């Protein structure tokens, strides 16, 4: 199931990327003609780092988004337990993990920010109006691997019937489900962000502006 999940994740994102470039070429034939790596990298850096107007308009929310995504990337990739699985696999890959206390702290921070996002979506009328059931389910799907991983690491629900003996299975399945879900949901912005910013940067760049 894990290799199947990775395969769907990789092929799904490649398919989304191919569709994007095809659509970009069809709608704007000059996209490739005016492609400039300098504009693209500048645009990526401007939006990946806090050098855009959103930081001044919504400082708390913007900072929360940066921290949320940092935890979302760092904890699964640099967790010692996950790295050991790569070491035991056919690939035999290994890299230096983060300390366990860092992983716990980042997980708690991730969950706290996710709860903040939920409250923000529920309490702000303009955001609640635009939210659908799918938005709440996507947030749940993103949080579940972290929550179950925390329970698993500390045997929090060990004595709870049904959950205690199945927490490892629930954690693994929730992580695999999230990987499969990414290419086919709004979570695909993990890949499409870079592509859309590239297209915007090229368009602005050929007009003499930066994006």
C-alpha distance (Angstrom), angle and dihedral (degrees) to the residues before:
residue distance angle dihedral
X1 . . .
X2 3.79 . .
X3 3.79 93.8 .
X4 3.80 89.6 43.9
X5 3.82 89.5 52.5
X6 3.81 92.3 49.8
X7 3.80 90.5 47.5
X8 3.81 92.9 51.7
X9 3.80 90.1 44.7
X10 3.81 93.9 51.6
X11 3.80 98.3 39.6
X12 3.80 92.2 42.0
X13 3.79 92.5 53.6
X14 3.80 92.1 44.9
X15 3.80 88.6 52.5
X16 3.82 91.6 50.0
X17 3.81 90.2 48.5
X18 3.82 92.2 48.8
X19 3.81 90.7 50.0
X20 3.78 90.3 49.9
X21 3.80 94.7 51.6
X22 3.80 91.4 44.3
X23 3.81 91.6 51.2
X24 3.81 91.2 45.3
X25 3.79 91.3 52.7
X26 3.81 92.9 46.8
X27 3.81 96.6 47.1
X28 3.79 96.4 38.7
X29 3.82 114.2 22.1
X30 3.80 89.3 -176.1
X31 3.79 91.8 63.9
X32 3.79 93.3 92.4
X33 3.79 94.1 35.3
X34 3.80 92.5 58.8
X35 3.80 97.5 35.5
X36 3.80 109.8 139.0
X37 3.80 121.3 -179.9
X38 3.81 91.5 -154.7
X39 3.80 92.2 61.7
X40 3.80 91.7 44.8
X41 3.81 95.7 51.2
X42 3.80 91.4 44.8
X43 3.79 90.8 52.6
X44 3.80 92.8 47.5
X45 3.78 91.9 50.2
X46 3.78 93.1 46.4
X47 3.80 92.9 54.4
X48 3.79 100.0 34.2
X49 3.81 90.9 51.6
X50 3.81 122.2 50.9
X51 3.80 94.8 -96.5
X52 3.79 100.2 114.2
X53 3.77 137.2 88.5
X54 3.80 95.0 -102.2
X55 3.80 89.4 72.3
X56 3.80 91.2 62.5
X57 3.80 95.0 40.2
X58 3.82 97.5 47.0
X59 3.83 108.3 12.7
X60 3.83 97.8 163.8
X61 3.79 95.1 45.6
X62 3.81 93.5 43.0
X63 3.81 92.7 49.9
X64 3.81 89.3 48.0
X65 3.80 90.6 52.4
X66 3.81 91.9 51.9
X67 3.81 93.0 48.5
X68 3.82 92.1 44.3
X69 3.79 93.1 54.0
X70 3.81 92.7 42.9
X71 3.82 90.8 54.9
X72 3.80 90.7 43.5
X73 3.80 89.9 58.0
X74 3.80 103.6 33.8
X75 3.81 102.6 46.0
X76 3.84 99.3 53.5
X77 3.82 94.1 40.4
X78 3.81 99.9 42.9
X79 3.80 100.5 33.5
X80 3.81 110.3 123.3
X81 3.81 93.5 -134.8
X82 3.79 92.1 54.0
X83 3.80 93.3 45.9
X84 3.80 90.4 53.2
X85 3.80 89.0 57.7
X86 3.81 90.2 55.2
X87 3.82 89.2 49.1
X88 3.81 90.4 53.8
X89 3.81 93.6 46.1
X90 3.80 126.1 90.0
X91 3.80 89.6 -96.3
X92 3.80 94.0 58.7
X93 3.81 92.5 -154.7
X94 3.78 119.5 167.3
X95 3.79 138.1 174.6
X96 3.80 137.6 165.6
X97 3.83 112.7 -73.6
X98 3.78 126.8 -144.4
X99 3.84 116.9 -108.5
X100 3.78 115.1 -86.7
X101 3.80 93.1 -117.6
X102 3.82 89.3 55.6
X103 3.79 90.6 51.6
X104 3.81 90.7 50.3
X105 3.80 92.9 47.5
X106 3.80 92.8 48.3
X107 3.80 91.1 47.1
X108 3.81 92.1 52.3
X109 3.81 89.3 46.6
X110 3.80 91.0 49.0
X111 3.81 92.0 51.1
X112 3.82 92.3 46.4
X113 3.81 91.5 52.4
X114 3.81 91.0 46.3
X115 3.81 88.3 54.4
X116 3.81 88.7 49.4
X117 3.81 89.7 52.4
X118 3.81 89.7 50.3
X119 3.81 92.8 50.7
X120 3.79 90.9 46.0
X121 3.79 90.6 52.3
X122 3.80 92.1 47.6
X123 3.80 99.7 42.5
X124 3.79 104.2 38.4
X125 3.84 106.5 78.5
X126 3.82 95.5 -153.1
X127 3.80 91.1 53.2
X128 3.80 95.5 40.3
X129 3.82 89.6 52.8
X130 3.81 91.3 56.1
X131 3.81 94.6 43.4
X132 3.77 123.3 99.7
X133 3.78 132.4 -167.7
X134 3.79 87.8 -98.8
X135 3.80 91.3 61.8
X136 3.80 91.3 57.2
X137 3.80 92.3 44.8
X138 3.82 90.9 50.7
X139 3.79 90.1 53.1
X140 3.80 89.7 49.5
X141 3.81 91.8 48.5
X142 3.81 89.9 51.3
X143 3.80 94.1 47.9
X144 3.81 98.3 43.4
X145 3.84 98.1 75.3
X146 3.81 90.6 51.2
X147 3.79 94.5 45.2
X148 3.79 94.4 47.1
X149 3.81 90.5 43.5
X150 3.79 90.0 55.0
X151 3.80 91.6 49.1
X152 3.79 90.2 47.3
X153 3.80 95.5 48.4
X154 3.81 93.0 52.2
X155 3.83 100.2 31.8
X156 3.80 87.5 -123.4
X157 3.80 96.3 158.1
X158 3.79 97.6 30.6
X159 3.78 93.1 122.7
X160 3.80 96.2 44.8
X161 3.81 113.6 105.6
X162 3.81 115.6 -110.6
X163 3.82 94.5 -1.7
X164 3.80 98.5 59.1
X165 3.78 97.9 62.6
X166 3.80 94.8 35.7
X167 3.79 102.3 46.5
X168 3.81 92.8 104.8
X169 3.80 90.8 52.5
X170 3.82 92.2 46.7
X171 3.79 91.0 48.5
X172 3.80 94.0 49.7
X173 3.81 93.9 45.3
X174 3.81 92.6 47.6
X175 3.80 90.7 52.2
X176 3.79 92.6 47.4
X177 3.80 91.2 47.2
X178 3.81 90.2 52.6
X179 3.81 91.4 51.8
X180 3.80 91.2 51.1
X181 3.79 92.1 45.1
X182 3.81 97.1 52.9
X183 3.84 100.0 77.1
X184 3.82 92.8 46.0
X185 3.79 101.7 46.2
X186 3.79 141.9 45.9
X187 3.78 86.8 -77.0
X188 3.79 85.9 78.5
X189 3.82 86.0 85.5
X190 3.82 83.5 89.6
X191 3.82 85.1 78.7
X192 3.80 104.3 17.3
X193 3.81 91.9 55.9
X194 3.80 90.6 71.3
X195 3.79 92.3 45.7
X196 3.80 95.9 47.4
X197 3.80 91.9 45.9
X198 3.82 88.5 50.4
X199 3.80 91.7 53.5
X200 3.80 91.8 46.8
X201 3.80 91.6 47.5
X202 3.80 92.1 51.5
X203 3.80 92.0 48.5
X204 3.80 93.5 48.9
X205 3.78 92.3 40.7
X206 3.77 95.3 56.9
X207 3.82 88.4 50.4
X208 3.79 90.8 53.4
X209 3.82 97.8 -105.0
X210 3.81 135.2 106.8
X211 3.81 125.0 -124.0
